[in-house]
Amino acid sequence: MKSLIPLSRTDAAVAAWGEALRQIAAAEPRMLQYTGRHDTYMVFTGSPADSTNGVFTFGRSPDPVEIDQLADRAAATALTFTEPVPWCIQVRGRADDRIRAVADRHGLIQSSWEPFLIRDLHTPGPRRDTGPVPQVLALAGAEFDGYVRALSTGFEAPQEMFASLFTARVMDAPGITAYVAEVDGQPVATAMTILTEDHIGVFNVSTAPDHRRRGYGAALTEEIVSRGRAAGAETAYLRSTDMALPLYESLGFKVAEHWTYLTAA
């Protein structure tokens, strides 16, 4: 289905997502980034999550030659970390044959197709009973250990997946706020927002397995979006999985477009 969201609003939100990724990388000296032309960047956070390392292009007409050049740089950069770092090539929409040929040359033969969602904050979202309202806490960088543990529980993934990415420096960086939602003093959900001018990016929404299907993730998402609006944001955006899509749509987010991620198998 074709998006009804104006292209200018989508382009602005996509640019904000790119800026958010670069904000994370700028917070840690060991993280690397390089600015290319045509809204294309190389960013390496060093995280084991391939979607946070590699070549990212945010223009509507990606330049295959530039992507080829940055992919060579990315392949060399991946080897400079203590352990080789997985990485990706990301483009808006479908990757054409020339870009796929670049990815194939670097062993990035797996392709995923992920929705990018936007919510207009000028108007209230749909009425929705998000269920019990947990206590929502914004965490300082000194609390990064607890945040990483909560992320590991919520995403059911090793702590190493998050520890190198969400450090004390990152959590204390301007515009970045890490959140946990607690019930009876126990973390039940996580999130993070990144504020860039009039956009609020929503990241890391997870719910602990023992606390799912109680509305905690929805309540936390609604609360942090509300805080973003109060801080001056006019648009909220996020990436989603197909499984989580109905939740975000129930909160007023709409699919603006899809992105292709090319990764190693």
Residue pairs with C-beta under 8 A, 6 or more apart in sequence:
1 255
3 10
3 254
3 255
3 256
3 257
4 254
5 118
5 254
5 256
9 118
9 120
9 235
9 256
10 116
10 118
10 256
10 257
11 60
12 199
12 235
13 116
13 118
13 199
13 235
13 237
13 256
14 58
14 92
14 116
14 237
14 257
15 39
15 58
16 196
16 197
16 199
16 201
16 235
16 237
17 58
17 116
17 201
17 237
17 239
18 39
18 41
18 56
18 58
19 196
20 194
20 196
20 201
20 203
21 41
21 43
21 52
21 56
22 33
22 41
22 43
23 173
23 174
23 175
23 176
23 194
23 196
24 31
24 45
24 52
24 165
24 170
24 173
24 176
24 194
25 31
25 32
25 33
25 43
25 44
25 45
26 33
26 173
27 167
27 169
27 170
27 172
27 173
27 176
28 45
28 167
28 169
28 170
30 46
31 43
31 44
31 45
31 46
32 42
32 43
32 44
32 77
33 41
33 42
33 43
33 44
34 41
34 42
34 43
34 70
34 73
35 41
36 42
36 66
36 69
36 70
37 63
37 66
38 57
38 59
38 61
38 62
38 63
38 66
39 57
39 58
39 59
40 55
40 56
40 57
40 58
40 59
40 62
40 63
40 66
40 67
40 70
41 55
41 56
41 57
41 58
41 70
42 54
42 55
42 56
42 70
42 73
42 74
42 77
43 52
43 53
43 54
43 56
44 53
44 54
44 74
44 77
44 78
44 81
44 85
44 87
45 52
45 53
45 164
45 165
46 53
46 81
46 85
46 164
46 165
47 53
47 85
47 161
47 162
47 164
47 165
48 85
48 86
48 160
48 161
48 164
49 86
49 161
49 165
50 86
50 87
50 88
50 261
50 263
50 264
51 88
51 90
51 261
51 263
52 165
53 74
53 78
53 85
53 86
53 87
53 88
54 71
54 74
54 87
54 88
54 89
54 90
55 67
55 70
55 71
55 74
55 87
55 88
55 89
55 90
56 90
57 63
57 67
57 90
57 91
57 92
58 92
59 92
60 92
60 93
62 91
62 92
62 99
64 96
64 98
64 99
64 102
67 89
67 91
67 99
67 102
68 102
71 89
71 102
71 103
71 105
71 106
74 87
74 106
75 87
75 106
78 84
78 85
78 86
78 87
86 263
86 264
87 108
87 263
88 108
88 261
88 262
88 263
89 95
89 99
89 102
89 103
89 106
89 108
89 261
89 262
90 259
90 260
90 261
90 262
91 99
91 259
91 260
92 116
92 257
92 259
92 260
93 257
93 258
93 259
93 260
94 260
95 103
95 111
95 260
95 262
99 262
100 111
100 262
103 109
103 262
107 264
107 265
108 262
108 263
108 264
109 262
109 264
109 265
110 262
110 263
110 264
110 265
111 260
111 261
111 262
111 263
112 260
112 261
112 263
113 258
113 259
113 260
114 239
114 240
114 241
114 258
114 259
114 261
115 239
115 240
115 242
115 245
115 255
115 257
115 258
116 237
116 238
116 239
116 240
116 255
116 256
116 257
116 258
116 259
117 237
117 238
117 239
117 240
117 245
117 248
117 249
117 253
117 254
117 255
117 256
118 235
118 236
118 237
118 253
118 254
118 256
119 125
119 225
119 235
119 236
119 237
119 251
119 252
119 253
119 254
120 234
120 235
120 252
121 200
121 225
121 228
121 229
121 233
121 234
121 235
121 236
122 234
124 252
125 222
125 225
125 251
125 252
126 250
126 251
126 252
128 218
128 222
128 250
128 251
129 215
130 215
130 218
130 219
130 222
131 214
131 215
131 216
131 218
131 219
132 183
132 214
132 215
132 216
132 219
133 219
133 223
134 181
134 182
134 183
134 188
134 189
134 216
134 219
134 220
135 181
135 182
135 183
136 179
136 180
136 181
136 220
136 223
136 224
137 179
137 180
137 181
137 182
138 177
138 178
138 179
139 146
139 147
139 171
139 178
139 179
139 180
140 171
140 172
141 167
141 168
141 169
141 170
141 171
141 172
142 168
143 171
144 166
144 167
144 168
144 171
144 178
146 180
146 187
147 166
147 171
147 178
147 180
147 190
148 159
148 162
148 163
148 166
149 159
149 187
150 180
150 187
150 190
150 206
150 208
151 157
151 159
151 161
151 162
151 166
151 190
151 204
151 206
152 158
152 159
152 161
152 162
153 187
153 206
153 208
153 209
154 189
154 190
154 206
154 207
154 208
155 161
155 162
155 206
156 209
166 178
166 192
166 204
170 176
171 178
175 194
175 195
175 196
176 192
176 193
176 194
176 195
177 192
177 193
177 194
177 195
177 224
177 227
178 190
178 191
178 192
178 204
179 190
179 191
179 192
179 193
179 220
179 224
180 187
180 189
180 190
181 187
181 188
181 189
181 190
181 191
181 216
181 219
181 220
181 223
182 188
183 211
183 216
187 208
188 207
188 208
188 211
188 214
188 216
189 205
189 206
189 207
189 208
189 211
189 216
189 217
189 219
189 220
190 204
190 205
190 206
190 220
191 202
191 203
191 204
191 205
191 206
191 220
191 221
191 224
192 202
192 203
192 204
193 200
193 201
193 202
193 203
193 224
193 227
193 228
194 200
194 201
194 203
195 201
195 228
195 231
195 232
195 233
197 232
198 232
198 233
198 234
198 235
199 233
199 234
199 235
199 236
199 237
200 224
200 225
200 228
200 229
200 231
200 233
200 235
200 236
200 237
201 236
201 237
201 238
202 221
202 224
202 225
202 236
202 237
202 238
203 238
205 217
205 220
205 221
205 238
205 244
206 217
207 216
207 217
217 247
218 247
218 250
218 251
221 247
221 248
221 251
222 251
225 236
225 251
228 236
229 236
236 253
237 256
238 248
238 253
239 259
240 248
240 253
245 255
249 255
